[in-house]
């Protein structure tokens, strides 16, 4: 979240991407960092033990949401 907020404040469109386990933490952190409206996309948890094929599927499923978030801002 820190990097996403940094890039946004530098005028570089960014999207925070994390697993659904971190929805509440991302909300709190974005507020604490002064950019509660920061764009974010969440993929299904878990990530750490996901197989390559599972990660590929998660990335493909999130791609449109990431592009849409960038174009929305």
C-alpha positions, 0 to 999 in steps of 0.5 A: 500500500505504501508504494501505491500511495507513493506512486499515486501522489507522484502522479503515476496511476497505480493499483494496489493488488492483494489477496482477499485476506487483506481487505480490512488491512488495506482499507485501514492503511489507505486511510492512515496514509491519507489516500482512502480512495486509492484504487485496489483489486483483490484476488482470492486467498490464499496466494502463498501455497498456490500452484503456478496454474492457480496463480495464472488463473488468479492473474487472468481473472484480475487483469480486467479489474486492474485495467478498469481501475487504472482507466477509472482514475 
